[in-house]
């Protein structure tokens, strides 16, 4: 096993593989991802227009976000290490006739070594809290982006409020996601994610929260980063480009 392949939790991989057939069930275990997808898609496109962009979606799962970005005109590659999830993503793309999307079983680290600086936009959503070394994933994402390219991450904050809402509430009380989906110790504070980004040479640009209203059963974007949040960072343009400007 290579160092890149080692940055994966076999238990997490097995969990998502077992649920692979439910990725496109709008009322199933991934219903929350379908609910938030228009919000995160709109937020991404408001910062980095997708039409004509080359995009890699790291930890794409069944292709919910990858498929949506391709339909906005991007050329998308979704990557994941769960082959069963990728099969579902490929099948959905065929059935839905989604243009400009492909899927590949490869780690972010391995793809970064193969195709450094090749992508206009890099997305990594709801994945960092499921890997042993999130900083390594952030660094790989940074390596994948071209100079001036945009990177988008989403994950869960680590504090008592997020434990109460994301684990006790979402998993045990509301049943929005299967029990055991999240491990509180792996949640990542915004300051920690920002530090990982800066260590990878990225400039942190924007952040927003995803807030759930249990009465309305709806998500919305808000300044509150206490639980679910998204962060946008940019890879600086090359020094020569900056000098020319």
C-alpha positions in Angstrom: 0.0 0.0 0.0 1.4 3.4 -1.0 1.4 6.5 1.2 -1.5 7.9 -0.8 -3.6 4.8 -0.5 -2.8 4.7 3.3 -4.8 8.0 3.8 -8.1 6.1 4.0 -10.1 4.6 6.8 -11.1 1.0 5.7 -14.1 1.2 8.0 -15.3 4.4 6.4 -14.7 2.9 2.9 -16.7 -0.2 3.8 -19.6 1.9 5.3 -20.0 4.0 2.1 -19.6 1.0 -0.1 -22.4 -0.8 1.7 -24.7 2.2 1.1 -23.6 2.8 -2.5 -26.9 1.6 -4.0 -28.7 4.4 -2.1 -26.8 7.4 -3.5 -29.6 8.6 -5.8 -32.5 7.7 -3.5 -33.8 11.2 -2.7 -35.5 9.9 0.4 -32.6 7.6 1.5 -29.5 7.9 3.7 -28.1 10.6 1.4 -31.2 12.7 1.3 -29.5 15.5 3.2 -26.8 15.7 0.5 -29.5 16.1 -2.2 -31.1 18.9 -0.1 -27.9 20.9 0.3 -26.6 20.3 -3.2 -28.3 23.3 -4.8 -27.0 25.5 -2.1 -23.4 24.4 -2.3 -23.5 24.4 -6.1 -24.9 28.0 -6.2 -22.2 29.1 -3.7 -19.4 27.6 -5.7 -20.6 29.0 -9.0 -21.1 32.5 -7.4 -17.3 32.5 -6.8 -15.9 30.4 -9.7 -18.1 30.2 -12.8 -18.3 26.5 -13.9 -19.1 26.8 -17.6 -16.1 25.7 -19.5 -14.0 25.0 -16.3 -12.0 21.8 -15.7 -13.2 20.5 -12.3 -12.1 17.6 -10.2 -14.4 16.5 -7.4 -12.4 14.7 -4.7 -14.4 12.1 -2.7 -17.2 12.3 -5.2 -19.2 9.4 -3.8 -22.2 8.6 -6.1 -21.6 11.8 -8.1 -24.3 14.1 -6.7 -22.2 17.3 -6.9 -20.1 16.1 -9.9 -23.2 15.5 -11.9 -24.6 18.9 -11.0 -21.4 20.8 -11.9 -21.3 19.0 -15.3 -24.8 20.1 -16.0 -23.6 23.7 -15.4 -21.1 23.3 -18.3 -18.0 22.1 -16.5 -15.8 19.3 -17.6 -15.8 17.2 -14.4 -13.8 14.3 -13.1 -15.1 12.7 -10.0 -12.6 10.6 -8.0 -13.2 8.3 -5.0 -11.7 5.1 -3.5 -15.1 3.4 -3.2 -15.5 1.5 -6.4 -19.1 0.6 -5.7 -20.0 4.3 -5.3 -18.2 5.0 -8.6 -20.2 2.3 -10.4 -23.4 4.0 -9.2 -22.1 7.4 -10.3 -21.3 6.0 -13.8 -24.6 4.3 -14.1 -26.5 7.5 -13.2 -24.5 9.5 -15.7 -25.5 7.0 -18.4 -29.1 6.9 -17.5 -29.4 10.7 -17.1 -27.2 11.4 -20.1 -25.1 13.7 -18.1 -22.5 15.4 -20.4 -18.8 16.0 -19.7 -18.5 13.9 -16.5 -16.2 11.0 -15.9 -15.3 9.0 -12.8 -12.1 7.3 -11.6 -11.0 5.2 -8.7 -7.9 7.1 -7.5 -6.8 9.1 -4.4 -6.3 12.8 -4.5 -2.7 12.3 -3.6 -2.1 10.0 -6.5 -3.9 12.2 -9.0 -2.0 15.2 -7.8 1.3 13.4 -8.5 0.0 12.5 -12.0 -1.7 15.8 -13.0 -0.4 18.7 -10.9 -1.8 22.1 -11.6 -4.2 20.8 -14.2 -7.6 21.9 -12.8 -9.4 25.2 -12.7 -11.7 24.2 -9.8 -11.2 21.5 -7.1 -14.0 20.5 -4.8 -13.8 18.3 -1.7 -17.1 18.1 0.1 -18.1 16.2 3.2 -14.9 14.1 3.0 -12.2 15.6 5.2 -13.9 14.4 8.4 -13.7 10.8 7.1 -9.9 10.5 6.4 -7.0 9.9 8.9 -5.0 12.9 7.5 -7.2 15.7 6.3 -4.2 18.1 5.9 -2.7 15.7 3.3 -5.9 15.8 1.3 -5.9 19.6 1.4 -2.3 19.6 0.2 -3.1 17.2 -2.6 -6.1 19.4 -3.6 -3.8 22.4 -3.7 -1.4 20.5 -5.9 -4.2 19.6 -8.3 -5.3 23.3 -8.8 -3.8 25.5 -11.4 -2.2 28.8 -10.4 -5.2 31.1 -9.8 -7.6 28.2 -9.5 -10.3 27.8 -6.8 -10.7 25.2 -4.2 -13.9 24.5 -2.2 -14.1 22.4 1.0 -16.9 21.5 3.3 -16.9 19.7 6.6 -18.1 19.9 10.2 -16.9 22.2 13.0 -15.8 20.6 16.3 -17.5 22.1 19.3 -20.4 21.1 21.7 -23.0 22.6 19.4 -21.9 20.5 16.4 -21.8 17.4 18.6 -25.4 18.0 19.7 -26.8 18.9 16.3 -24.7 16.8 13.8 -24.4 13.6 15.9 -27.1 13.5 18.6 -29.7 15.4 16.5 -29.0 14.4 12.9 -28.0 10.8 13.6 -30.0 9.7 16.7 -33.0 12.0 16.9 -33.9 13.0 13.4 -32.4 10.0 11.6 -31.1 12.3 8.8 -28.0 10.2 8.4 -27.2 6.6 9.6 -25.9 6.3 13.1 -22.1 6.1 13.2 -21.7 8.2 10.1 -19.6 10.8 11.9 -16.9 10.6 14.6 -16.8 13.8 16.6 -13.0 13.7 17.2 -12.5 14.0 13.4 -14.5 17.2 13.1 -12.4 20.1 11.9 -12.6 23.7 13.2 -12.6 26.4 10.6 -9.3 27.7 12.0 -7.7 24.3 11.5 -8.9 24.0 8.0 -7.7 27.5 7.2 -4.3 26.5 8.7 -4.2 23.4 6.5 -5.0 25.6 3.5 -2.3 28.2 4.3 0.3 25.4 4.9 -0.5 24.1 1.4 0.1 27.6 -0.1 -3.5 28.6 -0.5 -5.2 31.9 0.3 -8.4 31.5 2.3 -11.0 33.7 0.6 -14.6 33.0 1.8 -16.6 30.9 4.3 -20.2 30.3 4.9 -22.3 28.0 7.1 -25.0 25.5 6.2 -27.8 25.8 8.8 -30.7 23.4 9.2 -34.2 24.3 10.3 -35.8 21.2 11.7 -39.3 22.7 11.7 -39.2 23.7 8.1 -36.9 20.8 7.3 -34.7 23.0 5.1 -31.1 24.0 4.9 -29.9 27.6 4.2 -26.6 29.4 3.8 -25.8 31.6 6.8 -22.8 33.3 8.4 -23.0 30.7 11.3 -20.1 28.3 11.0 -20.8 26.5 14.2 -21.9 23.2 12.6 -21.7 22.6 8.8 -19.6 25.0 6.9 -18.0 25.6 3.5 -14.6 27.3 2.8 -13.3 28.6 -0.4 -9.6 29.1 -1.0 -7.5 30.2 -4.0 -4.1 29.1 -5.3 -2.0 32.2 -5.9 -1.1 33.0 -9.5 2.5 32.3 -10.4 5.0 35.0 -9.4 5.8 35.7 -13.1 2.1 36.3 -13.8 1.8 38.6 -10.8 4.9 40.6 -11.9 3.4 40.9 -15.4 0.2 42.2 -13.9 
